[in-house]
């Protein structure tokens, strides 16, 4: 029985082989139907190449690509009129400060190699929204780009517009923070011992409840790495005065001390591992952000 099985398979394989050869015809293989022509670049593509890809080795995807997106979620590409304003702000407020303090080689080496821009909201099953994702230290996906330039009646001077702007860059600083802490590890044992009560039910906390437990945001209570980058992102998207108010806002001294103890570890890590002074970086980003709104 065993030999018969092998013999039958051999005949079938031979039959497939013969059919495949016979279909090729006397003139050899048919001409490929794959389009190998170079796609024509749009004005937006050329701007991205000249301002991000060539100088900083950063590619941008802003059209729908199911190879980059989760096909099980309802996602749409961003409106094209939102792409350049966002990328222009990204270059000024995100790339600029790191290039100024750490040099263009740092940006080219450690910044994400691919930005995937999505226009729509990305909801999780628990009702929360996913604002961004970093994958493998090389790719960052950003959602909700369709609302980047949305303005209220008093335009860019409004508190609502500034808060929206800060939220986008909080997401980017958060995801870039993941890339750096995954590249060079921080002292997790020391950091994790300060507020060890991380929880999967972080979304049940409100802002003040999280602060009173020693977490800078509800999401920072999820796990140690999220706690690390949430503190970092909050620092780099607020002024020194605003950040001090946040650090002093817990309703008990133990939580205030916990926030400052974790911040000290983050500041030391950036100085020792990356030669970056986070207080200087905070000042530079604040100036860039203010100048952006004054343009």
N, C-alpha and C positions, 0 to 999 in steps of 0.2 A: 504493500500500500504506500509506503514511504517513497519508493522509487517511482511509482506511477505519478505521484503528486509532483515530484521534481520534473519528470518528463513532460507532463502537461503544461507546467509553467514555462518550460523551455520553448515549447511549441508556440504558446501564446505570445511570448516575448519576441520570438522570431517573426510571428505574423505581424505584430505591431511595427517591427523594424522594416519589414518589406513594404507595408502600407505607407510608412513615413517616407521611404525613399521614392516609392512610385509616385507620390504626390508632388515631389519636387520638380518633376518634368525634366526634359532634356536640356533646358537652358539654365539649370542650377537653381539656387534659392531665389525666391521672389524678393522684390524690392521691399525694404523695411517700411512699415507703416507708422513707425514712431517718428514724431516731429522733432528733429534735432536742430532746427534752425534757432538762431539766437533771438529771444523775444525782444520786441521793441520796448525800450525804456520810456516810461512816462516822465513828465516833469518832476513828479514826486520821487520816483525811483532815482533820478539823477541827483536830486537834492540829498537824498539819503546816502548815496554813494560818495558824494563830495564832502558831506558834513559829518558822517558817522562811520561809514564802512572803510573808506581809504585812510582817514587820519587815525581812527580808533579801533578798527577791526571789529565793528559792531554791525551786524546785519539786522534788518527789520522786516518782519512779515506783517502786512496790514490787510491782505486779502484773505479770503477763506481758504484754508489749507487743512484738509481733514487728516493729514499726516501729523499735524502739530496740535490739533484740538481733540478734545474728548467728544467723540461722536454720540455719546449717550446723553449729552447735555444740549440744551437749546441755546446755541451761541450764534452770534452774527458778527460779521466784520465791522470795523468802525466806519463811520461816515468819513469820506476822504478829506472833507474840509476840517475835520478835527485832528488829523494826523500830523500835519506840519506844525500847528501851534503847540501840540504836546511835545513833539520831538525837539522843537526849538527851545522850549522851557527845560526839557531834559538836558539838553546840551549846556544851557546856561547855569541851571541851578544844581544839577547833579554832577555832570562831567567836569564843569569848570572848577569847582572847589577842590576836587580830588586831583585834578591836573595841576592846579596851582600849588598844592601842598606836597604832592607825591610824584609829580611828573607824568608825562604822557605815556611812558613805558609801563607805569603802574596801571593806568587806565586800559591800555591795550592788553595787558596780561591778565588782569583780574576782573574787569568788568564783564558782564554777560556777553557772550559772542552773538546771541540772537535775542532780540526783543520780539515777542509775538503779541500784537495788539488786537484786542477784542472789543467790539463796540458795546455789547449787551451786558446786563447783569449776569452773574453766575451764582445761582442759588444752590445751597446744600440742602440735604434732606431734612435737616433740623430747622430750616428757615433762615439760617445765617447766610451771609453772602461772602463768597470768596473773591477777594480784591486782587490777589496776585499769587503766583506760584513760581518758585525757583526750582529748576530741575538740573541736577548733576553739576552745578556750578558753572554751567554754560548757557542756559536758557532761562529767561524770565518771561512769564506770561502775565499781561496786565489787562484787566477787565474794565468795563464801564467807560471806555474812551469816548463814547457818543455824547457824554455830558461834560467833557473837559472845559469847553468854552461857554458853557451855560452861564448866563449872567442874570442877576436880579436887576431891579429898576435902576439902582445907582452903580451898576456895572462893576468894574474891578475894584472899586474902593469899598465894596460892601464886606461886612464880616462874613457873610455866607459864602461869597466867592473866595475869600481868603482861606476859609476853613476847608472848602472843597479842594482848593489847590494844595493845601497842606496834606489832605488825606491821600491824594495821588502820590505825592512824594514820600509820605510816610510808608506807603506800600513799597515803593522802589527802594528806599533806605532799608526797610525791613528785609526784603529779598536779597539785596546786595550784602547785607549783614550776614545772612545765612551763607552766602558764597564764601565770605572771608573766614567765618568761624568753622566752616567745613574744611577749609584749606589748611588752617593752622588752629589746632585745638586750644581752647581756653581751659582754665582750671575748673573743671566741672564739679569736682568733689567739694571744693571750697564754695563755689557759687551755689550749688544745689543744697548745701546745708543751711543756707540762710533762711529760705522759705520753702521747705520741702513738701508742703501739702498741695502739690499740683493735682489737677483733677480733669477728667474728661468732660465734666459738666460745667465747664467754664462759662458757657453761654447763659447759664442761669444767674450769673452775677451781673449787677449793674456797676457802673464806673466807680461809685463811692465804696461799694462793698469790696471790690477788688483792691482799691487803694488801702482800705482799712485792714486788709490781710497782707499788705506788703507787696502787692502786684500793681504795676503801673497802668494796666488795662485788664479787662476781663480775659482777653485772649492770652495775655502773658501768664495767666494761671494754668494754661493747658499743659505746658512742660517746660523744662529748663531752657532749651534752645529758643523757644518762642519768647520766654521771659527775657532772655539776653537781648535778642534783636528788637523786641518791643521797647525796652528802655533806650537802646541805641537810637532807634528810629524816632522816638518821641523827642529825645535830646536834639537830634539834627533837623527837626522840623518845627522847633520852637526857638524863640529868643532865650537868652540866658535868664532874663527876668521871668518869662513865662514858665520856663522849665523849673526854676526855683519854687514858683508857686505850686506847681504840680507835686514836687518832692515834699513840700510842707503841708499838702492837703489831706493826708490820712488823719483820721480822728484819734490816733494814739501814737505815742512816742516809739513803741516797738516797731510799728509799720514804717514810720519815717526813718528810723535807723536802718531797717532792712533795705529800703530803697537805696539809701546812700551807700550802704555796704556793697550792694550789687553793682551800683554805678562805679564805685572805686575799682572793682575788679575789671569792669569793662574798659575803663579809662587806662588802667595799667596794661591790659592786654593789647589795646591798640597802639600804645606807645612802644611796648617791648616787641610786639610781633610785626608791626607795620610801620613803626616810626611816624605815627600820626597822633598829633595832639588834638583830642576831640573837642576841647574847649576852643581852640583856635579854629577848628573846622566849623563848629557851631556858629562862631562869629562871622566867618566868611559866608556861610550859607545864608545866614540871616540878611547880610548885606545884599547878596545876589537876589534873594527873594524880594526884598524891598524895592530894589532897582527894577526888577521885572514888572512890578505893579505900577511903577512910576513911568514906564515907557509909554 
